[in-house]
Amino acid sequence: MGVGVSIGAPSLTEPVGARPSLEASEAAAQRAAAIRRLIEGLAIPAGAIVVALVLFGVFMAITGRNPLAVYREMLRGSFGTWFSFQNTLQRAAPLMLTALATALPLRLGLVVLGGEGAMVLGGLGAAAVAGHFHSATSIKIGMLTTGAVVGGLWIAIAAFLRARRGVNETISTLLLNYIGIALLNHLVEGPLRDPASLNKPSTLPIGDDNMLGSLPGLDVHWGLAWGLGACFLFWVLMQRTTFGFAARMVGGNVRAALLNGLPVRRLMVTVCFLGGLGAGLAGAIEVAAIHGTANASLVTGYGYTGVLVAFIARANPIAIIPVSILLGGITASGGLLQRVFELPDATVNVLQGILFIAILFSDTLYGRRWLPRKVRA
């Protein structure tokens, strides 16, 4: 009578307990890899920021300023007082939204730089439709919705060109920024111009009753809440849904995604549209909470700074929040540096440029093995 051997049973030569030990070692290796990724995700960006601060300090020393005194005033102008901290939060709000225009497409391996154009046109669209609604509530909803959709469609244009014609999305979105700014200037100075705006061409004002108010207990507008909510919402979408898994799969290996039947082109357009929603919403909030009208003041550079935020945050919507606050604080301290040290207002842009270069260089450090491998017998 033959002896039946079940599939998967340990062989006669396999030591007792060998398979559980292998499984335990694999689980330990996975935990070690997760811890390594976590440490890299925190240490490498922090190191790049420190290097950028050191280089900026050298630049300040060359100009004859005390770097420590400059950093002290920057800290005071961004987080030193309650007023400065609220100013930082107000500047961080649009950065959270414009960063999404770059962060979400990065999950698919697309480098989108069109946040500035989407934000400008989102603000213009919001101001243009403000007069077509009747109640204050419908005006606010209509402005925010229109601005977000306009921004999403603007970024989706570049995604469609990439998906259908292979046009590089980095170049196309960068050029679309200038087209968006040109459209703003043309429409504000022409068809949509308020006849009462003489020295500074603008659209018709939306009215004080239709402006977004401040958060309870804060001198910060509701754009901060929209930015926080958008970051949490898109984090859930990209990390906890099958849609986000499909997007990450496309970013990891397009060929494997195609072999598995994923609609790669549709995912490109959809994700870029979702990212553009954030930038367009940022423009609508700038109009509804700060300017009250659309004019050249919408070209603030928040879209370009959002690119830096997205790269520092490694395209993680949750990490965008603290990085936006950090960059918002740097921007908020520019006026104080100008008054105390007689530095030009663009000094903080120098720091942001150095920081961007440091972040790009630090990207090559991920996944490297710093300790020598153990040689097994």
C-alpha positions in Angstrom: 0.0 0.0 0.0 1.5 3.3 -1.0 2.0 6.1 1.5 0.2 9.3 0.6 2.2 12.5 1.1 0.1 15.7 1.4 1.1 18.7 -0.7 3.0 21.3 1.4 4.0 18.8 4.1 7.6 19.1 5.4 10.0 16.8 3.7 12.0 14.2 5.7 15.2 16.2 5.3 13.6 19.5 6.4 14.3 20.3 10.0 11.3 20.6 12.3 10.3 24.2 12.7 12.3 25.4 9.7 9.3 26.7 7.8 7.9 28.8 10.7 11.4 30.3 11.2 11.5 31.3 7.5 8.2 33.0 7.8 9.3 34.8 10.9 12.5 35.9 9.2 10.5 37.2 6.2 8.1 39.1 8.5 11.1 40.6 10.4 12.6 41.6 7.1 9.4 43.3 6.0 9.2 45.2 9.3 12.8 46.3 9.0 12.1 47.5 5.5 9.0 49.5 6.6 11.0 51.1 9.5 13.8 51.9 7.0 11.4 53.6 4.7 9.9 55.6 7.6 13.3 56.7 8.7 14.3 57.7 5.2 11.1 59.5 4.7 11.8 61.7 7.7 15.6 61.9 7.8 16.4 62.7 4.2 14.0 65.6 3.8 15.0 67.0 7.2 18.7 66.7 6.2 18.0 68.5 2.9 16.3 71.3 4.8 19.3 71.6 7.1 21.7 71.7 4.2 19.6 74.4 2.5 19.6 76.5 5.7 23.4 76.2 6.0 23.8 77.3 2.3 21.4 80.2 2.8 23.3 81.2 5.9 26.5 81.3 3.9 24.7 83.5 1.3 23.6 85.8 4.1 27.2 86.0 5.5 28.5 86.9 2.1 26.0 89.8 1.9 27.3 91.1 5.3 24.4 89.9 7.5 24.6 87.7 10.6 23.0 84.4 9.6 21.9 83.6 13.2 20.2 87.0 13.4 18.5 86.4 10.1 17.2 83.0 11.2 16.0 84.5 14.5 14.0 87.2 12.8 12.6 84.6 10.4 11.4 82.5 13.3 9.9 85.6 14.9 8.2 86.6 11.7 6.7 83.2 11.1 6.0 81.5 14.5 7.2 83.9 17.1 3.9 85.6 17.9 0.2 84.7 17.6 -0.2 87.3 14.9 2.7 85.9 12.8 1.5 82.3 13.3 -1.9 83.2 12.0 -0.2 85.0 9.0 1.7 81.8 8.4 -1.4 79.7 8.5 -3.2 82.0 6.0 -0.2 81.7 3.6 -0.1 78.0 4.1 -3.7 77.4 3.0 -3.3 78.0 -0.7 0.0 76.1 -0.7 -1.8 73.0 0.6 -4.2 73.2 -2.3 -1.8 74.1 -5.1 0.6 71.3 -3.9 -2.1 68.8 -4.7 -1.9 69.7 -8.4 1.7 68.3 -8.4 1.5 65.7 -5.7 -1.4 63.6 -7.1 0.0 63.3 -10.6 3.4 62.4 -9.1 1.8 59.1 -7.9 1.5 58.2 -11.6 5.0 59.3 -12.4 3.8 62.6 -14.0 5.7 65.8 -13.1 3.0 68.5 -13.4 4.1 72.2 -12.9 0.8 73.8 -13.8 -0.5 74.8 -10.4 0.0 78.6 -11.0 -2.0 78.7 -14.2 -4.8 76.5 -12.7 -5.0 78.8 -9.6 -5.1 82.0 -11.7 -7.8 80.7 -14.0 -9.7 79.2 -11.0 -9.8 82.7 -9.4 -10.9 84.3 -12.7 -13.7 81.8 -13.2 -14.9 82.3 -9.6 -15.0 86.1 -10.0 -16.7 85.8 -13.4 -19.7 83.7 -12.1 -20.2 85.6 -8.9 -22.8 87.9 -10.4 -24.9 85.1 -11.8 -26.2 83.8 -8.4 -28.6 85.5 -6.1 -28.1 84.5 -2.4 -24.8 84.7 -0.6 -24.7 81.0 0.0 -25.3 80.1 -3.7 -22.6 82.7 -4.7 -20.0 81.2 -2.4 -20.8 77.6 -3.5 -20.9 78.7 -7.2 -17.6 80.5 -6.9 -15.7 77.6 -5.2 -17.2 75.0 -7.5 -16.5 76.9 -10.7 -13.0 77.8 -9.6 -12.2 74.1 -8.7 -13.6 72.8 -12.0 -11.8 75.3 -14.1 -8.5 74.4 -12.4 -9.1 70.7 -12.9 -9.9 71.1 -16.5 -6.8 73.2 -17.1 -4.5 70.5 -15.7 -6.5 67.8 -17.5 -5.6 69.4 -20.8 -1.9 68.5 -20.3 -2.9 65.0 -19.1 -5.0 64.5 -22.2 -2.1 65.6 -24.4 0.3 63.2 -22.6 -2.1 60.3 -22.8 -3.2 60.8 -26.5 -0.2 62.4 -28.1 2.7 61.7 -25.8 3.3 65.4 -25.1 5.6 65.9 -22.1 3.4 67.0 -19.3 6.2 69.0 -17.5 6.8 71.2 -20.5 3.1 71.6 -21.4 2.0 72.5 -17.9 4.8 75.0 -17.6 3.8 76.7 -20.8 0.1 76.5 -19.8 1.0 78.7 -16.8 2.0 81.6 -19.1 -1.1 81.0 -21.2 -3.3 81.1 -18.1 -1.7 84.4 -16.9 -2.1 85.9 -20.4 -5.8 84.9 -20.4 -6.2 86.6 -17.0 -4.6 89.8 -18.2 -6.6 89.8 -21.4 -10.0 89.2 -19.9 -9.5 91.5 -16.9 -8.3 94.3 -19.1 -11.0 93.6 -21.7 -14.3 91.8 -21.6 -14.5 91.3 -17.8 -13.1 94.7 -16.7 -15.0 96.7 -14.2 -15.3 100.3 -15.6 -14.7 101.6 -12.1 -11.2 100.0 -11.9 -9.0 102.7 -13.3 -5.5 102.3 -12.1 -5.7 98.5 -11.6 -7.9 96.6 -14.0 -10.1 94.2 -12.2 -13.4 92.3 -12.6 -16.5 93.4 -10.8 -16.2 93.0 -7.0 -18.1 90.1 -5.5 -19.4 92.2 -2.6 -18.5 92.2 1.1 -21.5 90.0 2.0 -20.2 87.3 -0.3 -16.7 87.1 1.1 -15.5 84.1 3.0 -15.3 84.8 6.7 -12.7 83.8 9.2 -12.5 80.6 11.2 -14.0 80.8 14.7 -11.4 82.2 17.1 -8.8 82.8 14.4 -7.9 85.6 12.1 -7.5 83.1 9.3 -10.0 82.6 6.5 -11.9 79.3 5.8 -9.4 78.4 3.1 -7.3 76.8 5.8 -10.1 74.4 6.6 -10.6 73.6 2.8 -6.9 72.9 2.5 -6.8 70.6 5.5 -9.9 68.8 4.4 -8.7 68.4 0.8 -5.4 66.9 2.0 -7.1 64.3 4.2 -9.6 63.5 1.6 -7.0 62.9 -1.2 -4.9 60.9 1.3 -7.8 58.5 1.9 -8.5 58.4 -1.9 -4.9 57.5 -2.8 -4.0 55.3 0.1 -7.2 53.5 1.1 -9.1 52.9 -2.2 -8.7 50.7 -5.2 -8.6 53.8 -7.3 -5.5 55.0 -5.4 -3.9 51.5 -5.7 -4.4 51.5 -9.4 -2.8 55.0 -9.7 0.2 53.8 -7.7 0.5 50.8 -9.8 0.6 53.0 -12.9 3.3 55.1 -11.3 5.3 52.0 -10.4 5.2 50.2 -13.7 3.1 51.3 -16.7 3.7 48.1 -18.6 2.5 46.0 -15.7 -0.6 48.2 -15.3 -1.4 47.7 -19.0 -0.9 44.0 -18.8 -3.3 43.9 -15.9 -6.0 45.7 -17.9 -5.9 49.1 -16.1 -7.2 52.1 -18.0 -3.9 54.0 -17.9 -4.9 56.9 -20.1 -8.1 57.5 -18.2 -6.3 57.3 -14.9 -3.8 59.9 -16.0 -6.6 62.4 -17.0 -8.7 61.7 -13.9 -5.8 62.1 -11.4 -4.6 65.3 -13.0 -8.1 66.6 -13.0 -8.4 65.9 -9.3 -5.1 67.6 -8.6 -6.2 70.6 -10.6 -9.3 70.9 -8.5 -7.1 71.8 -5.6 -5.2 74.6 -7.4 -8.4 76.0 -8.9 -10.0 76.0 -5.5 -7.0 77.9 -4.1 -7.6 80.6 -6.7 -11.3 80.8 -5.9 -10.5 81.1 -2.2 -8.0 83.9 -2.9 -10.8 85.8 -4.7 -13.5 85.0 -2.2 -11.5 85.5 1.0 -8.8 88.1 0.3 -9.0 90.1 -3.0 -12.8 90.3 -3.5 -12.2 90.5 -7.3 -9.9 89.0 -9.9 -6.9 91.0 -11.0 -3.2 90.7 -11.5 -2.7 90.2 -7.7 -3.8 86.6 -8.3 -0.3 85.9 -9.8 1.3 85.3 -6.4 3.6 82.4 -7.1 1.7 80.0 -4.8 1.5 77.5 -7.7 5.2 77.4 -8.1 5.8 77.1 -4.4 3.3 74.3 -4.3 5.6 72.3 -6.6 8.3 72.6 -3.9 5.9 71.6 -1.2 4.8 68.5 -3.2 8.4 67.4 -3.7 9.4 67.9 -0.1 6.3 66.0 1.0 7.2 63.2 -1.4 3.7 63.4 -2.9 2.0 62.5 0.4 -1.1 64.6 0.9 -0.8 64.3 4.7 2.8 65.4 4.7 1.8 68.4 2.5 0.2 70.0 5.6 3.3 70.5 7.8 5.5 71.3 4.8 3.0 74.0 3.7 3.1 75.5 7.2 6.9 75.6 7.0 7.0 77.2 3.6 4.2 79.5 4.6 6.2 80.7 7.5 9.2 81.3 5.3 7.1 83.4 3.0 5.5 85.3 5.9 8.9 86.3 7.3 9.9 88.0 4.0 8.5 91.4 5.0 10.2 91.4 8.4 13.6 90.6 6.8 13.1 93.5 4.4 12.5 95.9 7.2 15.1 94.8 9.7 18.0 93.9 7.4 17.1 96.0 4.3 17.0 92.8 2.2 15.0 92.6 -1.0 11.6 91.0 -0.8 12.8 88.2 -3.1 15.3 87.0 -0.4 12.9 84.2 0.7 12.7 83.1 -2.9 16.4 82.5 -2.8 16.0 80.3 0.2 13.2 78.4 -1.6 15.3 77.9 -4.7 18.2 76.5 -2.6 15.7 74.3 -0.8 14.3 73.0 -4.1 17.8 72.1 -5.3 18.7 70.4 -2.1 15.5 68.3 -2.2 16.2 67.3 -5.8 19.7 66.1 -4.9 18.4 64.3 -1.8 16.1 62.2 -3.9 19.1 60.1 -5.0 19.7 59.0 -1.4 16.5 56.9 -1.1 17.0 53.2 -1.1 20.8 53.3 -0.6 22.5 50.8 1.8 24.6 52.8 4.2 25.9 49.8 6.2 28.0 47.0 4.5 26.3 43.8 3.9 27.1 40.9 6.2 29.0 38.1 4.4 27.4 34.8 5.0 29.4 31.6 5.0 
